[in-house]
Each structure stands twice: as structure tokens, then as C-alpha cells.
């Protein structure tokens, strides 16, 4: 994050010595992100596992997803890492599109994949989360783990509580996601923890072409 530190004119070591300085660092990350992403145009945030190998069918599906969104005129925004993220960035980059990676600085630093042509780095997860949301016309979820689930549930919560416009939330891979959706429809709805209309926020597809069509139709 040296570029942000330099931009704001302070030493990151100061953060550990003087807590109030964190306020300025957080502010700098928001300014940094808003300035960089405000001109990207229509975009879609795509999530999925960092652990998927190039031989994984979902890797190839993710690559196709990035390619189709790029051809449809969307920038793609991922976490910038490996696996599904890499595949989406690859598809977009090799089609000549904007391939954006929002990387996160963690103890075992995640390396940005080579298909990102616009990289931003963040120290704070919540600043990064805002960037995924603020400039996206929709969210697309391919198979993933805790990080993917985190973004999924946050997006659904914001839409449910009218904290964000009802942008499309598309899940690709029926066989992977069916169990979760069955649990929503059975246990969660049955217990009265959500309403039936809340289930309409999610669109489940197998073909990335369907995902593109849904995002285009619901574009902000």
C-alpha cells in the first residue's frame, strides 16, 4: 500500500503507534478507490474460489464468463487473486476488456494474477467491499468458499434492507448452489427468517450467457 501512503504523505508505521491515524488511512483508501474506479463505465463484480485449478470445469466456465461480459461492454471486477478470479480476469483481458483486480493485503499476501490490467490494493476489507459494490451493475457468483459466501450474503442483506438498489445477483452453477438455495427455501423460509419475495433476489443459471442477459436487463 506504499502508493496510498505516499499519496497521503504519511508513514504507515505511524498507524501502529497512533490509532487516530487509521482514520486518515481509511479515508485515503476510499478516495483512492473512488478516484480509480469512477471512470470505468459499466462493470460487474464476479466472485469465486481462489483454489480452483486451471483443469477445473468451473475455471473454464469463469473464463467464458469474463469473456462474455467483456464482449457485452462491461468491465469485470474481481478480487484479483488466483482460481476463479484469475479465470474471469483472463477472459476479460484476452478479449480486450477492462480487467480489474481489487487485491487485499493480508499476512500471506495474495498475489495479483497476471490478467489484471487495472490493480488496486487495500488494507481494509470493508473499504474493498465498498468498491466491489459501488461501481457494479450486478454481482455474479461462481463456486467459492467463505469469502465468496461473505460477499453473497452481504449483497443480499443490502438489497433486502434497501441499502442498495436491487441490482441483479446471479449464481452460476446449479449443481453447486442448489443445496444452499434448497436450504433457503426450506429451513430459512420455513422458520420465517426471510420472506418468499427475498428468494426472488437470486437468479440461478448454468450458462454465462444467461448471466450477461440478466445483468444487462437489470443494469443500473
VOTOR-949186 format. One record per residue (C-alpha): residue number from 1; residue in three letters; x, y, z. Coordinates in pm, whole numbers, plus 50000, padded with zeros to 5 digits. Layout:
BEGIN
<NUM,Ala,<X,Y,Z>>;
...
***
This chain:
BEGIN
<1,Unk,<50000,50000,50000>>;
<2,Unk,<50302,50227,49963>>;
<3,Unk,<50135,50420,49683>>;
<4,Unk,<49847,50517,49913>>;
<5,Unk,<50084,50609,50196>>;
<6,Unk,<50286,50825,49961>>;
<7,Unk,<49972,50988,49822>>;
<8,Unk,<49856,51081,50172>>;
<9,Unk,<50205,51183,50288>>;
<10,Unk,<50237,50972,50599>>;
<11,Unk,<50437,50677,50726>>;
<12,Unk,<50243,50352,50767>>;
<13,Unk,<50449,50272,51081>>;
<14,Unk,<50272,50566,51242>>;
<15,Unk,<49947,50370,51224>>;
<16,Unk,<50059,50116,51482>>;
<17,Unk,<50182,50391,51715>>;
<18,Unk,<49893,50632,51688>>;
<19,Unk,<49544,50485,51640>>;
<20,Unk,<49375,50808,51519>>;
<21,Unk,<49595,50797,51209>>;
<22,Unk,<49391,50495,51097>>;
<23,Unk,<49106,50735,51018>>;
<24,Unk,<49320,50905,50755>>;
<25,Unk,<49437,50578,50610>>;
<26,Unk,<49078,50453,50580>>;
<27,Unk,<48980,50782,50418>>;
<28,Unk,<49272,50752,50177>>;
<29,Unk,<49161,50405,50067>>;
<30,Unk,<48812,50532,49988>>;
<31,Unk,<48948,50831,49793>>;
<32,Unk,<49199,50604,49616>>;
<33,Unk,<48927,50359,49514>>;
<34,Unk,<48664,50614,49415>>;
<35,Unk,<48909,50808,49202>>;
<36,Unk,<49036,50498,49022>>;
<37,Unk,<48701,50331,48958>>;
<38,Unk,<48468,50625,48891>>;
<39,Unk,<48553,50628,48520>>;
<40,Unk,<48548,50255,48440>>;
<41,Unk,<48194,50263,48300>>;
<42,Unk,<47951,49971,48328>>;
<43,Unk,<48101,49696,48542>>;
<44,Unk,<48013,49367,48705>>;
<45,Unk,<48171,49221,49020>>;
<46,Unk,<48243,48850,48991>>;
<47,Unk,<48332,48622,49283>>;
<48,Unk,<48456,48265,49317>>;
<49,Unk,<48714,48039,49475>>;
<50,Unk,<49084,48122,49468>>;
<51,Unk,<49155,47747,49488>>;
<52,Unk,<49015,47640,49151>>;
<53,Unk,<49281,47487,48923>>;
<54,Unk,<49309,47554,48550>>;
<55,Unk,<49182,47198,48491>>;
<56,Unk,<48864,47266,48691>>;
<57,Unk,<48549,47291,48474>>;
<58,Unk,<48447,47596,48678>>;
<59,Unk,<48775,47766,48586>>;
<60,Unk,<48685,47732,48220>>;
<61,Unk,<48330,47848,48292>>;
<62,Unk,<48467,48154,48474>>;
<63,Unk,<48696,48234,48182>>;
<64,Unk,<48396,48222,47949>>;
<65,Unk,<48206,48445,48191>>;
<66,Unk,<48476,48712,48185>>;
<67,Unk,<48496,48693,47806>>;
<68,Unk,<48120,48733,47754>>;
<69,Unk,<48086,49024,47995>>;
<70,Unk,<48377,49199,47828>>;
<71,Unk,<48223,49150,47484>>;
<72,Unk,<47896,49291,47622>>;
<73,Unk,<48076,49613,47720>>;
<74,Unk,<48124,49551,48092>>;
<75,Unk,<48443,49590,48291>>;
<76,Unk,<48493,49292,48522>>;
<77,Unk,<48591,49340,48884>>;
<78,Unk,<48735,49053,49087>>;
<79,Unk,<48944,49011,49399>>;
<80,Unk,<49247,48991,49172>>;
<81,Unk,<49371,48657,49301>>;
<82,Unk,<49405,48306,49163>>;
<83,Unk,<49147,48043,49067>>;
<84,Unk,<48807,48166,48955>>;
<85,Unk,<48921,48527,48990>>;
<86,Unk,<49214,48467,48759>>;
<87,Unk,<48993,48291,48504>>;
<88,Unk,<48744,48580,48493>>;
<89,Unk,<49024,48834,48455>>;
<90,Unk,<49180,48619,48184>>;
<91,Unk,<48860,48604,47982>>;
<92,Unk,<48812,48980,48003>>;
<93,Unk,<49175,49071,47938>>;
<94,Unk,<49217,48844,47638>>;
<95,Unk,<48903,48994,47487>>;
<96,Unk,<49050,49343,47519>>;
<97,Unk,<48828,49449,47809>>;
<98,Unk,<48888,49619,48141>>;
<99,Unk,<49008,49352,48381>>;
<100,Unk,<49012,49495,48734>>;
<101,Unk,<49157,49330,49045>>;
<102,Unk,<49088,49464,49394>>;
<103,Unk,<49361,49295,49592>>;
<104,Unk,<49378,49274,49970>>;
<105,Unk,<49695,49296,50178>>;
<106,Unk,<49691,49006,50423>>;
<107,Unk,<49965,48829,50627>>;
<108,Unk,<50025,48580,50347>>;
<109,Unk,<49993,48836,50072>>;
<110,Unk,<49770,48742,49784>>;
<111,Unk,<49949,48783,49454>>;
<112,Unk,<49763,48965,49180>>;
<113,Unk,<49704,48742,48880>>;
<114,Unk,<49874,48836,48553>>;
<115,Unk,<49550,48902,48368>>;
<116,Unk,<49459,49210,48571>>;
<117,Unk,<49515,49527,48372>>;
<118,Unk,<49395,49761,48646>>;
<119,Unk,<49507,49679,49001>>;
<120,Unk,<49405,49839,49329>>;
<121,Unk,<49535,49727,49668>>;
<122,Unk,<49357,49765,50001>>;
<123,Unk,<49448,49706,50364>>;
<124,Unk,<49090,49719,50489>>;
<125,Unk,<48836,49459,50382>>;
<126,Unk,<48544,49696,50433>>;
<127,Unk,<48694,49960,50201>>;
<128,Unk,<48745,49694,49938>>;
<129,Unk,<48388,49570,49982>>;
<130,Unk,<48251,49916,49909>>;
<131,Unk,<48445,49924,49582>>;
<132,Unk,<48301,49590,49471>>;
<133,Unk,<47954,49730,49528>>;
<134,Unk,<47975,50097,49438>>;
<135,Unk,<48062,50065,49070>>;
<136,Unk,<47893,49736,48980>>;
<137,Unk,<47574,49690,48781>>;
<138,Unk,<47537,49343,48929>>;
<139,Unk,<47705,49063,49123>>;
<140,Unk,<47791,48724,48976>>;
<141,Unk,<47884,48427,49195>>;
<142,Unk,<48067,48120,49075>>;
<143,Unk,<48151,47833,49312>>;
<144,Unk,<48356,47950,49609>>;
<145,Unk,<48414,47927,49981>>;
<146,Unk,<48385,48156,50281>>;
<147,Unk,<48499,48471,50100>>;
<148,Unk,<48251,48416,49819>>;
<149,Unk,<47974,48342,50069>>;
<150,Unk,<48062,48656,50261>>;
<151,Unk,<48011,48873,49952>>;
<152,Unk,<47693,48684,49860>>;
<153,Unk,<47525,48732,50197>>;
<154,Unk,<47635,49093,50224>>;
<155,Unk,<47488,49180,49884>>;
<156,Unk,<47159,49007,49968>>;
<157,Unk,<47142,49184,50305>>;
<158,Unk,<47196,49528,50150>>;
<159,Unk,<46929,49468,49885>>;
<160,Unk,<46684,49322,50137>>;
<161,Unk,<46721,49624,50364>>;
<162,Unk,<46706,49876,50079>>;
<163,Unk,<47057,49999,50148>>;
<164,Unk,<47143,49940,49784>>;
<165,Unk,<46943,49939,49461>>;
<166,Unk,<46803,49598,49371>>;
<167,Unk,<47082,49508,49130>>;
<168,Unk,<47093,49153,48993>>;
<169,Unk,<47254,48875,49196>>;
<170,Unk,<47333,48582,48968>>;
<171,Unk,<47471,48245,49077>>;
<172,Unk,<47634,48032,48807>>;
<173,Unk,<47642,47655,48859>>;
<174,Unk,<47314,47489,48956>>;
<175,Unk,<47472,47171,49088>>;
<176,Unk,<47699,47370,49322>>;
<177,Unk,<47444,47620,49454>>;
<178,Unk,<47128,47407,49461>>;
<179,Unk,<47184,47280,49816>>;
<180,Unk,<47218,47632,49953>>;
<181,Unk,<46906,47752,49774>>;
<182,Unk,<46710,47445,49892>>;
<183,Unk,<46813,47536,50247>>;
<184,Unk,<46690,47893,50191>>;
<185,Unk,<46356,47767,50058>>;
<186,Unk,<46319,47502,50327>>;
<187,Unk,<46477,47579,50664>>;
<188,Unk,<46525,47956,50640>>;
<189,Unk,<46190,48040,50478>>;
<190,Unk,<46014,47777,50688>>;
<191,Unk,<46142,47936,51009>>;
<192,Unk,<46016,48277,50894>>;
<193,Unk,<46366,48423,50882>>;
<194,Unk,<46314,48550,50528>>;
<195,Unk,<46010,48626,50314>>;
<196,Unk,<45922,48445,49995>>;
<197,Unk,<45994,48763,49797>>;
<198,Unk,<46351,48758,49930>>;
<199,Unk,<46416,48445,49725>>;
<200,Unk,<46346,48645,49409>>;
<201,Unk,<46668,48840,49459>>;
<202,Unk,<46871,48541,49340>>;
<203,Unk,<46888,48415,48983>>;
<204,Unk,<47038,48069,48933>>;
<205,Unk,<47182,47977,48591>>;
<206,Unk,<47427,47740,48428>>;
<207,Unk,<47517,47938,48118>>;
<208,Unk,<47718,48262,48146>>;
<209,Unk,<47515,48394,47852>>;
<210,Unk,<47210,48391,48080>>;
<211,Unk,<47406,48579,48345>>;
<212,Unk,<47502,48851,48096>>;
<213,Unk,<47141,48884,47979>>;
<214,Unk,<47017,48920,48339>>;
<215,Unk,<47277,49184,48427>>;
<216,Unk,<47207,49380,48109>>;
<217,Unk,<46833,49376,48179>>;
<218,Unk,<46877,49490,48538>>;
<219,Unk,<47162,49737,48473>>;
<220,Unk,<47154,50045,48699>>;
***
